[in-house]
Structure formats: C-alpha cells, structure tokens
Amino acid sequence: MTKPYTLYGTDHSYYTGKVRPYLRYKGIPYREKLATLWQFKRFIIPRTGQRFIPVLHTPDDEVVQDTTDIIDFLEGRFPERGIYPASPKQKLVALLFEVYGDEWFPLPAMHYRWSYFNEQRTYIMDSFGVVAGRFVPRLARRQVGRLIWGPFKGALGPLGISDKTGPAIEAWFEQFLNHFETHLAKHDYLLGSRPSIGDFALAGPLYAHIWLDPVPRQLLKDKLNVTSWIQRINAESQPEGEFLPGDKVPVTLMPMLKHLFAEQWPLLLDTSTKLAAWLEANPNKQRISRAIGEHQLHINGATEKRLIFPYAQWMMQRPMDHYRSLKGEDKAAADELLTHCDGYQAMQFNIPRRVSRNYNKLVAA
Ligand SMILES: N[C@@H](CCC(=O)N[C@@H](CS)C(=O)NCC(=O)O)C(=O)O
C-alpha cells in the first residue's frame, strides 16, 4: 500500500479548502493533520520557513508550501485526471479563475468572517481554537483562538475592507452568486463535468468561509446549484468527468470574467507597475516584502486604500504566460474570447519585472 501524503491545514482555512478537494478528486492517498500551534513549531515553520498553511508533506519527506506549487507538484506526479484543460481558451479561463479565486475572493471571505465578528463570535472562537490541539479543554482552546484571530481580523484594513467598501463587496458578491448559480444550472463545474484549477481556487473561499461561517451561509439558502457544487467538489470520490468538447467556454461564465477584468485586473496591473518601481528602488533586497505600499481598491462604485501585495503578480503571470505562448488559430480564438469579456486590452500588458518563488519566498526573477 502506498504511504499517504500529509496535508497540514484546518477546516476553516481558505487555502486548505483549495487543496483538499483537489486531493480527493485526484484520488491521491492523503491524510489531513490539523495545523496546531505545536505542528507549526515542530514542522511547518522549520520545514518551510513560513507561517502559511496548507503545507504538503510527501511520503519521501519533501515539503511543499503554497497551493499553486502543491497542485503543480502533484500534477507532475499524478498526471491522470488532469485539472488543466489542454485546449487554449479553456486553459486560459481556468487560470484566470485561479487568480480570481485566490486573489480577489479574500475580499468577501474576510469581510463576511470578520466584519460580522460579533454575530459569529462563538463559532470563530471555537474554529480558531482548534489550533491549540484537540485535547486542550474548550475554555483554554478559546483563549488560544483569541490570540490567533487577532492578526486575521487585522487583515481587513490592509485588504481595503472598510465601512465604505463592505456594502460594495456584498453587492458584488451577491451578483457573483447569481451568476455562478445560473452557470451551475447547466454545468457541473466551470468548464464541463470535470473540475479545473479554477474550480479548486473558488472552492477555498466558498467552502471554508462562505459555507462554513454562519452569517454568509445564509446567502446560500436559495443557491441550490452553488450548494451542490460545494458538496460535489468536496466529495470523497468523484467521477472523472470531461472538459467541454471543442474548447468551448460557456457564455454563462462571461459576466464573471467581465467582472474580473473590470475590477481585479486594474489592481493587478497597478501591483505590477508599483512592484517594478519598488525593485528599482530596492536593488539589494534579497526577497520581496509581503506588502510594498498602498494603492486604491475600486469595487462596485466604492473606493478604499489597500496594501499592495506583490505575490498577486506571481499568480497573474500564469494566465499571462499561457496567453503569450499561444500562436495562430489558438491565439485568434483566445483573442475573440477576451474581446467578449472586455479583457483583450488588459492581457496586452507587459509585466515590467517578473517574479518567482525561491524556497517559499518571493524574489525578482
Ligand atoms: N498563496 C498562498 C496563501 C496561503 C495563506 O495565506 N494561507 C493562510 C491560511 S488560509 C495563512 O496561512 N495565513 C497566515 C498569514 O497570512 O500570515 C497559498 O496559495 O498557499
């Protein structure tokens, strides 16, 4: 019997919620270890140099941190049931939804969790308290939960979530749920009956925050297709499924792609421009800081300042690189799709300074 992989994470963790359904869909033998404070000290920090979850530990003692790296590492080892479409347009759409799920959805996820803290206090204390360890008594767990949630709650300001943008985030997110609901009436996943990297990226926030947290879960009451999708993608065993034939991209995805290009993309392009200036000004820095100053978030008519997170450029490079690799008919097909979702101009941007990850740190490429 093959030794299992170990996934360090928690149930209410956004990014663990991206990798867990992936492991299940692929049928990769794994067990999940609760990322307790003790596991952070004993394993996660010493082996990754970071305080992030999830972390993958392989049976041959390799350690991989970051969901995109974890998934790509495993795709290399387990190529069957691939989650990247081979065809040009679908692959582009899957990669765009990955950036959207990973880098835009912290807005509704963090907003609904922390702006409604008082309404959800008991749930949050308990779910964060698990990191103390399952055998620690409840009251002590809650004390630990209190220490842990401080920094997460404090992430609202840096992300640009405030009294000004909160209502706009909610208005946009309800539109998103309507669009996704309509799409899922016809399709099991974004691109057919097989989940892609884009589905897994959306699963993180939609399961770990919107579904698990008591307040936003109310939004799913009449969203039966989205609820089924959350259950389907998290099921222990799933049929292999297929991406739609002929590189078809359903029109029901267009409103979501249009939104991505209208509101997330400008933020990503500005990140890229500001990062290039930062690298110019800091030529000797070994690694790129997690945040490098402030810029403006625009969402549904509201504006707020937020920190600039250079990591997001690393994610944006993925669909950009794929798009740049396309030639001839493939490029023409992708251009037609992009024109339909008002993303053609956006994708012509030239990233001034590329980044890569080196031993779990973001560095200039
Ligand atoms: N881009 C990373 C993000 C990982 C991440 O932010 N994980 C959260 C938990 S869901 C975390 O560990 N946050 C700790 C922190 O922000 O310091 C990934 O894809 O793995």
The ligand as an ORCA input file, in Angstrom:
! r2SCAN-3c Opt
* xyz 0 1
  N      -0.844     31.955     -1.623
  C      -0.788     31.059     -0.502
  C      -1.630     31.617      0.607
  C      -1.632     30.792      1.884
  C      -2.331     31.530      3.010
  O      -2.415     32.769      3.013
  N      -2.838     30.755      3.968
  C      -3.471     31.356      5.129
  C      -4.445     30.391      5.769
  S      -5.788     30.006      4.696
  C      -2.382     31.626      6.130
  O      -1.652     30.731      6.479
  N      -2.248     32.875      6.540
  C      -1.271     33.258      7.509
  C      -0.839     34.657      7.278
  O      -1.469     35.331      6.441
  O       0.138     35.083      7.890
  C      -1.251     29.686     -0.962
  O      -1.824     29.600     -2.056
  O      -0.969     28.699     -0.289
*
